[in-house]
Amino acid sequence: MRKRIIQTLLLLVPALTGMALGVSVPPTQAGATTFIDRSGNRIVLKKPYQRIISLYGAHTENLFSLGINREIIGVSKNEAYPPQAMTKPVFSYHDDAEKFLAARPDLVLIRPMIARGYKNLVAKLRQAGVMVVSLQPRTIKEVYSYWKNLGLLTGRETQAEAMIKQFKRGIEKIRSLVKGIPVAKRKRVYFEAIHRKMRTFSPSSIAMFALRTAGGINVAEDAHARHGTNIAAYGKEHILSHADDIDVYLAQKGAMNHARIRSIMEEPGFRAIKAVREGQVYIVDEKIVSRPTLRLLDGIYEIGRFLYPDRFNDVTAFKRIPVLTRAQFAEMFVKMTNIPLKTPDYRRDIRKRAAARHRYGDFRDVDYTGNAYKFIETAVYRGIFPHVEKSAFHPDSPLKRSTAAYALFVYFDFPEVKDPVTIGDVRDSDPLFEQVRTAVGLGIMSLAQDGLFRPDGLVSGMDAFNIISQAGQATR
């Protein structure tokens, strides 16, 4: 009997491991591949799925990262990235099964919360022959298995491996930025998950991986996860016990935590926290620090900018560029001023923004899978570029001196220029006269010997570095 029990347990171990990690397990049918999803269902794959509805933004984003578009026939509401997601029909787990079935999906991707809370919907879809798969990784190791399983489901195994390699390269690049920081000089951070309940993240969570990779030290390493989630109870008293040790107070902003710097700063008792007293309180979007997508690299980078701005905002390479483009200036300006990266929010940035205006993702000449787009959109939403077109940014066009003057005027709180300034080629009726006059009057930008500003003149990387630096000094 004892021998039989041991044999049974040995047979169960691979299945239980697969259930925990969502990894592939040996096939049970000829030509089929199987894995256990997050809800414990054994998924048997014989061929890639061709009509997919995704009910979680991370699933959708990863499908696009795998190079899939046509096969995605539906997404969840309020998705704003990548821009192509907003062109897809919208589905919700609140919808009737009939709406799903009318679209004829062969695969519906969900997460455990939906599997637990909407069992009738899931059951009806499965009864109709639709494959329903529940996925949601909790640790960084599980993220890799999750991407592989998405590759299996869609026939994009090679692309999934490429995603993993791309992510690991990005991680190594970030680690190289913080490698030289001694442990004794690394920033100690409290990372808030839910403010009203004083909760943080479990040490093994994706968010804490992001913090550690960016060079931060988690002061709440003793936190314990609740109910198998990534959220950990901590409590105000426990937070305040680390008050003098918290160099940076970081809060995730998302559906579960509508964090604001002001509310954290004004929380009763929080003035005892070193980070609060010194103004080192920052907000980061949960979509780039807690979701298992390639944009997690952006989240780690953003945390790094909060902790070690000199290392993560280095613009040395830009200073060697003889003629700066608009895209390069956007990145340089955002880095030198340490403006938080803009991440799109569907309700605020898409639905409530007039269709005639530029909305995040509208630029047809910007690659939204590259690196430059996040700096471009951040700069545009901050208003530092004049006369922005709805669908074209012209990222490779040379930066004009008048545009640089405009950016300085909009972003910096300059003192008033009292002395008269005579500019030979910019009239007081010109649209950018006040911006140019201010930059020249404060000595931030200069006129040529002939008294001309040359608003259409080009700007080098060193020129941009100098004027942004001088603008910062003029406001101190």
C-alpha distance (Angstrom), angle and dihedral (degrees) to the residues before:
residue distance angle dihedral
M1 . . .
R2 3.81 . .
K3 3.81 90.2 .
R4 3.82 90.6 51.7
I5 3.83 91.7 51.0
I6 3.79 91.4 51.2
Q7 3.81 91.1 49.1
T8 3.80 90.5 50.5
L9 3.80 92.0 50.2
L10 3.79 91.2 49.7
L11 3.79 89.5 53.7
L12 3.81 91.4 49.7
V13 3.82 96.8 50.7
P14 3.84 96.9 76.7
A15 3.79 91.8 47.1
L16 3.80 93.4 47.9
T17 3.79 90.8 47.3
G18 3.78 90.2 50.3
M19 3.80 90.2 50.1
A20 3.79 91.5 53.0
L21 3.76 96.8 46.5
G22 3.80 103.2 26.0
V23 3.80 90.1 -126.6
S24 3.77 127.2 153.3
V25 3.78 118.1 -90.9
P26 3.82 128.4 -162.8
P27 3.81 115.2 -67.8
T28 3.77 119.2 -101.0
Q29 3.80 97.8 -166.8
A30 3.77 130.1 50.8
G31 3.80 109.8 -91.2
A32 3.81 92.9 3.8
T33 3.80 130.9 118.0
T34 3.78 120.6 -153.4
F35 3.77 139.4 -167.0
I36 3.79 136.9 168.5
D37 3.80 114.9 -112.4
R38 3.81 125.3 -142.9
S39 3.81 92.4 -91.9
G40 3.80 91.9 54.1
N41 3.80 98.4 -102.9
R42 3.78 119.3 142.6
I43 3.80 106.9 -126.2
V44 3.80 115.5 -155.0
L45 3.80 116.3 -162.7
K46 3.78 124.8 -164.8
K47 3.80 100.1 158.6
P48 3.82 138.0 0.4
Y49 3.77 118.1 -81.5
Q50 3.79 117.0 -113.7
R51 3.82 106.2 -171.1
I52 3.78 110.9 49.8
I53 3.80 132.2 178.5
S54 3.80 114.7 -167.3
L55 3.80 119.4 -159.0
Y56 3.80 97.1 -175.1
G57 3.79 127.2 62.9
A58 3.80 93.6 -135.4
H59 3.81 91.5 54.5
T60 3.80 90.0 50.6
E61 3.78 94.0 47.6
N62 3.80 91.8 49.2
L63 3.80 92.6 48.6
F64 3.79 89.2 56.3
S65 3.81 89.7 46.4
L66 3.80 87.5 56.0
G67 3.80 87.9 58.0
I68 3.80 96.3 -103.7
N69 3.79 121.8 140.3
R70 3.80 114.8 131.4
E71 3.81 91.6 49.8
I72 3.82 91.7 58.2
I73 3.80 105.2 88.9
G74 3.80 98.6 166.7
V75 3.79 143.1 16.5
S76 3.79 137.4 -172.3
K77 3.79 121.6 -91.7
N78 3.80 124.1 -87.4
E79 3.80 95.5 27.9
A80 3.81 112.5 151.6
Y81 3.80 104.6 166.2
P82 2.91 132.4 101.0
P83 3.82 95.3 22.5
Q84 3.83 91.4 -127.5
A85 3.81 89.2 66.2
M86 3.79 89.6 69.9
T87 3.81 90.4 62.1
K88 3.81 92.9 61.9
P89 3.83 128.2 91.7
V90 3.80 112.9 -95.7
F91 3.80 124.3 -121.6
S92 3.79 132.2 179.6
Y93 3.78 134.6 -165.5
H94 3.81 84.6 -123.3
D95 3.82 89.4 66.1
D96 3.79 123.0 98.1
A97 3.78 117.2 -99.5
E98 3.81 88.0 -116.8
K99 3.81 91.3 68.8
F100 3.79 90.1 54.9
L101 3.79 94.1 45.1
A102 3.80 91.8 49.7
A103 3.81 88.0 62.5
R104 3.84 90.0 54.4
P105 3.82 98.5 -134.1
D106 3.77 120.2 -179.7
L107 3.82 93.1 -164.6
V108 3.81 132.8 33.1
L109 3.79 116.3 -171.9
I110 3.79 116.1 -152.5
R111 3.79 138.4 157.7
P112 3.82 129.7 -121.6
M113 3.80 94.3 -94.6
I114 3.80 89.3 62.6
A115 3.80 92.7 43.5
R116 3.81 90.4 54.5
G117 3.79 99.0 39.9
Y118 3.80 102.4 38.5
K119 3.78 104.8 38.0
N120 3.81 94.3 148.4
L121 3.80 92.3 57.7
V122 3.79 91.7 47.8
A123 3.81 92.0 47.0
K124 3.82 93.7 50.0
L125 3.79 92.1 49.4
R126 3.79 91.8 50.0
Q127 3.80 91.9 46.2
A128 3.80 87.6 55.3
G129 3.80 90.3 54.5
V130 3.80 98.0 -101.9
M131 3.80 115.8 141.3
V132 3.81 109.7 -126.7
V133 3.80 115.9 -167.4
S134 3.80 125.0 -172.2
L135 3.81 114.6 -152.3
Q136 3.80 134.2 167.0
P137 3.81 123.0 141.6
R138 3.79 119.5 -149.1
T139 3.79 102.8 -169.3
I140 3.78 133.3 40.4
K141 3.81 91.5 -108.2
E142 3.77 89.3 54.8
V143 3.81 89.5 50.8
Y144 3.79 90.0 64.6
S145 3.82 91.6 50.1
Y146 3.80 89.6 46.3
W147 3.80 92.4 54.3
K148 3.80 89.8 47.8
N149 3.79 91.1 52.0
L150 3.79 91.3 50.3
G151 3.79 86.0 52.0
L152 3.80 90.5 51.9
L153 3.80 92.6 48.7
T154 3.79 92.6 51.2
G155 3.79 102.4 33.2
R156 3.80 90.9 -110.9
E157 3.79 100.7 118.3
T158 3.81 92.6 136.5
Q159 3.79 91.7 50.9
A160 3.81 90.5 48.6
E161 3.79 90.5 54.7
A162 3.80 88.6 48.8
M163 3.82 89.8 52.9
I164 3.79 90.6 53.1
K165 3.80 91.8 49.3
Q166 3.80 91.5 47.4
F167 3.78 91.1 50.4
K168 3.79 93.5 48.0
R169 3.81 91.0 49.7
G170 3.78 89.0 52.6
I171 3.79 91.1 49.5
E172 3.79 91.9 51.8
K173 3.79 90.9 49.5
I174 3.80 91.0 52.9
R175 3.79 92.4 45.6
S176 3.79 89.4 53.7
L177 3.81 88.7 59.8
V178 3.81 93.5 57.4
K179 3.79 99.1 31.2
G180 3.79 94.0 99.2
I181 3.81 96.2 51.2
P182 3.83 109.9 105.6
V183 3.79 114.4 -126.9
A184 3.80 90.0 -118.9
K185 3.81 90.2 60.0
R186 3.78 98.5 44.4
K187 3.79 117.2 114.4
R188 3.79 117.3 -102.6
V189 3.78 110.6 -138.9
Y190 3.77 139.4 -167.3
F191 3.82 107.6 -153.9
E192 3.79 112.5 -156.6
A193 3.80 120.3 -150.7
I194 3.83 102.2 172.5
H195 3.80 117.5 11.2
R196 3.80 101.2 -166.5
K197 3.80 90.6 53.9
M198 3.81 95.1 37.0
R199 3.78 92.8 -125.5
T200 3.77 130.5 156.4
F201 3.81 133.5 -174.3
S202 3.77 128.1 -80.9
P203 3.82 112.9 -103.9
S204 3.82 91.7 -114.1
S205 3.81 94.9 51.7
I206 3.79 125.9 116.2
A207 3.82 90.1 -114.9
M208 3.80 91.9 56.3
F209 3.80 90.3 47.1
A210 3.80 86.3 56.4
L211 3.80 91.5 50.5
R212 3.81 94.1 48.3
T213 3.80 92.9 46.3
A214 3.81 90.3 52.5
G215 3.80 88.8 55.8
G216 3.79 99.3 -101.1
I217 3.80 125.9 139.4
N218 3.80 115.4 -136.9
V219 3.81 110.4 -132.0
A220 3.82 90.0 -167.0
E221 3.78 96.1 60.4
D222 3.81 88.8 133.8
A223 3.82 92.7 62.9
H224 3.80 117.2 120.6
A225 3.80 125.7 -145.8
R226 3.80 119.0 -112.4
H227 3.80 123.2 -129.9
G228 3.78 94.7 -18.7
T229 3.82 93.8 -56.0
N230 3.80 131.8 120.5
I231 3.81 91.2 -112.0
A232 3.79 119.3 97.3
A233 3.80 129.0 -164.9
Y234 3.79 113.5 -125.7
G235 3.80 112.5 152.8
K236 3.79 134.4 -146.5
E237 3.79 94.4 -90.8
H238 3.78 90.6 54.5
I239 3.81 91.7 47.2
L240 3.80 91.9 50.1
S241 3.79 90.6 50.3
H242 3.83 84.9 69.5
A243 3.82 93.8 42.7
D244 3.80 96.6 123.0
D245 3.81 92.6 42.6
I246 3.81 98.6 54.7
D247 3.81 107.9 97.9
V248 3.80 93.5 169.8
Y249 3.80 130.2 24.3
L250 3.80 108.7 -153.8
A251 3.80 123.8 -173.9
Q252 3.77 130.1 -169.9
K253 3.79 114.8 -134.1
G254 3.79 118.9 -151.4
A255 3.78 146.0 105.8
M256 3.81 91.9 -51.7
N257 3.80 96.6 42.1
H258 3.79 121.8 37.6
A259 3.78 90.9 -169.9
R260 3.78 123.2 -173.7
I261 3.77 127.0 -178.9
R262 3.79 91.0 -132.8
S263 3.81 94.2 54.6
I264 3.79 90.4 50.9
M265 3.80 92.7 47.2
E266 3.81 91.1 49.3
E267 3.81 97.1 44.3
P268 3.83 107.0 125.7
G269 3.78 109.9 -100.2
F270 3.80 95.5 11.5
R271 3.80 93.9 107.4
A272 3.79 84.5 80.4
I273 3.81 89.1 67.1
K274 3.79 112.8 96.8
A275 3.82 93.6 -140.5
V276 3.81 91.8 52.5
R277 3.80 93.0 49.3
E278 3.81 91.3 49.3
G279 3.80 96.3 43.8
Q280 3.79 94.4 -113.6
V281 3.81 96.2 139.7
Y282 3.80 118.1 127.1
I283 3.79 138.5 178.0
V284 3.80 123.7 -144.7
D285 3.80 127.9 -173.6
E286 3.79 114.3 -108.5
K287 3.80 89.6 -139.8
I288 3.80 90.1 72.1
V289 3.80 101.5 36.5
S290 3.81 105.8 35.6
R291 3.78 105.7 29.4
P292 3.82 119.4 88.6
T293 3.80 98.1 -123.0
L294 3.79 136.9 111.2
R295 3.80 88.1 -97.7
L296 3.78 86.5 74.4
L297 3.80 83.0 86.2
D298 3.81 87.9 61.7
G299 3.78 89.8 51.0
I300 3.79 93.2 51.1
Y301 3.79 89.6 47.5
E302 3.81 90.4 49.8
I303 3.80 92.1 51.4
G304 3.79 88.0 49.1
R305 3.81 90.1 54.1
F306 3.81 89.4 54.6
L307 3.80 93.6 47.8
Y308 3.81 102.9 36.0
P309 3.82 109.5 12.8
D310 3.81 94.1 168.6
R311 3.80 91.1 59.7
F312 3.79 99.8 39.0
N313 3.81 97.0 40.1
D314 3.79 98.1 49.4
V315 3.83 111.0 149.6
T316 3.80 99.3 177.0
A317 3.81 92.8 120.1
F318 3.81 91.7 54.9
K319 3.81 92.3 56.1
R320 3.80 89.8 67.7
I321 3.83 94.8 56.1
P322 3.84 111.3 107.6
V323 3.82 95.9 -156.9
L324 3.79 117.8 24.2
T325 3.80 120.3 -144.8
R326 3.79 124.4 -142.3
A327 3.81 90.9 -107.2
Q328 3.80 92.2 50.2
F329 3.79 91.7 48.7
A330 3.81 90.4 50.7
E331 3.80 91.1 55.0
M332 3.79 93.5 42.7
F333 3.81 93.0 49.0
V334 3.81 94.3 47.0
K335 3.79 91.4 48.8
M336 3.79 97.3 45.1
T337 3.81 92.3 48.7
N338 3.83 92.9 38.6
I339 3.80 91.8 -131.7
P340 3.83 109.7 178.6
L341 3.78 112.3 -107.5
K342 3.77 115.1 -100.9
T343 3.79 115.8 -121.7
P344 3.81 116.9 -171.8
D345 3.78 121.5 -107.7
Y346 3.79 113.7 -164.7
R347 3.79 97.7 -146.7
R348 3.80 96.9 45.4
D349 3.79 103.2 30.1
I350 3.79 102.1 33.2
R351 3.79 114.7 18.9
K352 3.80 97.7 38.3
R353 3.80 95.9 38.8
A354 3.80 117.7 91.1
A355 3.79 111.7 -102.2
A356 3.81 90.9 -131.4
R357 3.80 90.9 61.1
H358 3.77 125.7 74.6
R359 3.78 111.6 -86.9
Y360 3.79 126.6 -166.5
G361 3.78 108.3 -77.8
D362 3.82 96.7 19.9
F363 3.80 97.9 112.4
R364 3.79 109.1 105.8
D365 3.79 93.0 -169.7
V366 3.82 95.1 54.5
D367 3.81 123.5 86.4
Y368 3.81 106.3 -131.6
T369 3.79 92.1 -167.2
G370 3.79 94.4 57.6
N371 3.79 133.3 72.7
A372 3.80 104.6 -100.6
Y373 3.81 98.3 62.8
K374 3.81 95.4 74.2
F375 3.80 92.1 55.2
I376 3.80 92.0 44.0
E377 3.80 93.9 51.0
T378 3.81 91.5 43.4
A379 3.81 90.9 52.8
V380 3.80 92.7 44.9
Y381 3.80 93.6 49.5
R382 3.80 88.8 49.1
G383 3.80 87.6 54.8
I384 3.79 98.0 -124.4
F385 3.82 94.5 135.4
P386 3.82 118.8 69.1
H387 3.80 124.9 -134.5
V388 3.81 96.6 7.7
E389 3.78 113.9 -167.7
K390 3.78 119.4 -133.8
S391 3.79 98.2 -120.5
A392 3.81 106.9 15.2
F393 3.80 130.1 60.3
H394 3.82 99.6 169.2
P395 3.82 92.4 -138.8
D396 3.81 95.4 -179.1
S397 3.80 96.0 48.9
P398 3.81 115.4 109.4
L399 3.78 116.2 -98.0
K400 3.81 113.8 -110.0
R401 3.79 123.7 -139.2
S402 3.80 90.6 -123.8
T403 3.81 90.2 56.0
A404 3.80 90.7 51.8
A405 3.82 90.3 50.4
Y406 3.80 90.1 49.9
A407 3.82 92.1 51.3
L408 3.79 91.8 52.2
F409 3.80 92.8 47.9
V410 3.81 93.9 49.6
Y411 3.78 98.3 45.3
F412 3.80 105.2 36.3
D413 3.79 125.2 63.9
F414 3.80 96.9 -130.8
P415 3.79 124.3 -171.0
E416 3.78 116.0 -112.9
V417 3.80 117.3 -84.3
K418 3.80 105.2 -128.5
D419 3.80 102.7 173.2
P420 3.82 117.1 80.0
V421 3.79 115.9 -103.1
T422 3.80 122.1 -156.1
I423 3.79 115.5 -156.2
G424 3.77 115.8 -178.8
D425 3.79 99.4 -153.2
V426 3.82 103.2 32.1
R427 3.80 116.5 71.8
D428 3.78 123.6 -156.9
S429 3.82 87.4 -115.5
D430 3.81 92.4 59.3
P431 3.84 114.8 108.5
L432 3.81 93.9 -120.7
F433 3.80 98.0 37.8
E434 3.81 96.4 112.6
Q435 3.80 92.7 47.9
V436 3.81 92.8 49.5
R437 3.81 92.8 43.2
T438 3.80 91.1 52.8
A439 3.81 94.4 48.4
V440 3.80 91.3 48.7
G441 3.80 95.6 40.0
L442 3.80 92.1 54.5
G443 3.79 91.6 47.8
I444 3.80 93.3 -115.7
M445 3.80 94.0 119.1
S446 3.78 123.1 25.1
L447 3.78 138.2 -144.4
A448 3.77 123.6 -123.1
Q449 3.80 119.4 -107.7
D450 3.79 89.6 -93.4
G451 3.80 90.4 58.4
L452 3.80 94.7 -108.1
F453 3.80 125.2 133.6
R454 3.80 96.2 -161.8
P455 3.83 97.2 -147.7
D456 3.81 92.0 -165.8
G457 3.79 92.0 50.7
L458 3.79 119.5 120.6
V459 3.80 127.8 -107.3
S460 3.80 127.1 -139.6
G461 3.77 124.0 -147.6
M462 3.79 90.9 -107.5
D463 3.81 90.5 50.0
A464 3.80 90.4 53.1
F465 3.79 92.3 46.7
N466 3.79 91.7 52.1
I467 3.80 97.5 46.9
I468 3.82 94.3 45.8
S469 3.81 89.9 48.0
Q470 3.81 92.0 48.3
A471 3.80 91.2 46.7
G472 3.79 89.8 55.5
Q473 3.79 91.1 50.2
A474 3.81 91.8 48.6
T475 3.80 91.1 60.5
R476 3.80 97.7 48.4
